[in-house]
Amino acid sequence: MKKRVYIETTIPSFYYEVRDEPEIVARRQWTKDWWDKQRHHYELVTSLAVVEELEKGDYPMKRKTLSLISDVPILPADEAIGEIVEAYIVRGVMPKDPAGDALHLAMASFHRCDFLLTWNCQHLANANKFDHIRRVNTLLGLFIPILTTPFELLVWEEDKK
């Protein structure tokens, strides 16, 4: 059975990112490497929140960015998701934007995704926050996804030999 990966907004965004700062270029390349060479090893899912975030922006390659995830199944937003988001905000796990990071984490946790794939290293893929997230998810009886970046999820060809 394939492991389930929740695709957060920054993944399709970085795939078509046009800025040329060295860190951005590296993230774009790691994202493309993972998406083009590794994603088929996983069951990909996303949420309507990701689609809506991508639709809001005015940026180059918007159509291609949205097209990248057009075939990725969208997880249903169960009523419990709102309660989970509120718990994350009240307990200081995530910022107070209920349509942002807290929602992505709630979706990935509620739907038992093995990984939440993101480049948001401030609020999501942040080792310093993981213990807090783990404690709150345990209190709520939720699955604890691994919060990671494409770089960390790449399967290096050398490792397969």
N, C-alpha and C positions, 0 to 999 in steps of 0.2 A: 504494500500500500504506500502510495506517495505521501510525503509530508506536505501539509497545507501551509501555504505562504500567503499572508495578507499583504497585498501591494498597497502601500501608502502613497500619497500624492507626490512626494519628492522623487519617487522612482521613475515614473514616466516623464516628470519634469526634467530630471537630469539626463535622461536618454537623449533628449533633443536640446539640451542647454547649449547656448551659443557664446556665453562669456568665455574669455580666454585666459583667466588667471590660472596659474599652475594647479592649485588645489581643485578648482572647478573642472579643469581639463582631466585631471586624474579621476575624479569622481564620475565624470561622464564616461570615461573609458571603462572603469570597473563596472558601471551600470550596464553599458552595452555588452561587455564580456559576459556578465551574468545572464542578461536577458537573452542574448543571441545564442549562447552556448550551454547554459545550465538550466534555464527555466523549465525545460521539458522534463526534468527529473522531479518536478514538484507539481502539486495541484495548486494553481494560482486562484486567488479570490480577491475581491476588493469590495468597496461599498459605494453607495450612491453619493456619500459625502466626498469621496475622492473625485468622482466624475464632476460633481458640482464645483468643487474647488478649482479643478482644471478648466471648467467652462467659464468661471468668473474672470480669470486673468486676461490681460491683453498683452500677448507676448508672441515673438516669432515662433513658428512651427506649432502653433496651437492645434491646428487640425491634425497634424501628424501625431502630436502628443496624445490627443484623445483617441485617435485611431489605434495607437499602440495597445490600449487596454480595452478596446471595443469588444473583444471576444472573451475577456476575463469575466467569469460569473460574479454577479453582485449578490452579496450576502443580504438576507432579509434583516430589516431593522425591527427586531422584536421589542415589545413594550418594555422589557427589562433593561434594555440598553440605556434608556434615559435615566433610570435609577442608578445604574452603574456609573454613568458619566457624572451624575450629581455626587455620588460617593467619592469619586476620584477628586472632584473639585473641592468638596468639603474637607477631605482629609489631606489636601495640599499635594496630591500626587501629580496633578496636571494643572496648567493655567486655567483661568476662569472662562475660557471660550468653549462653550458646550458643543460647538460644531467643529472643533479642532482636534488637538492631540488626544484629549480625553475620549472623544468619540472613536477615534481609530483604535486606541487601546481597548476600549470596551467591546468593539466589534470583534477584534482579534481574540480577546479573552473569552467572550461569551460563546463564540463559534469554534472554540478550541483549535485555533490555528497554531501550528507548531512554531511558526516564525511570523513576526511583524517586520517586514522589510522596509527600511527607511533610511534617509540621509539626515533626518532630524536627530542630531546628536546632542541637542540641548535638553529636550524633553522626553525623547523616546529611547533611542539607542545610546543611553548614557549609563555607564557602569555605576556611577555614583548614585543614581536614582533607583537602580534595580532592586535593592533590598526593600526600599519603601513600597515599590510596586508589588513585589512578591508578598510582603506582609498584608497589604490591603486586599490583594486578590485572594489570599488565603482566608482572611476574615470574611470575605464576600462569597467564599466557596467557588471561586472561579479558577479556571485553567490559567496557567502562567506561560504565555508565549515567550519565546526567545526574541528579544528586541535586537535587531542586527542590521548591518549594512550589506550591500552587495559584495563588497570586498571580503567581508568575513564569511560570506556564504559561497564564495567561489570554490569550486573543486578544481584544484590545480592539476593539470595533466600529469605532472611528475608524481603526484600522490596516487594516481590510478595504476601505475605500473607495478 
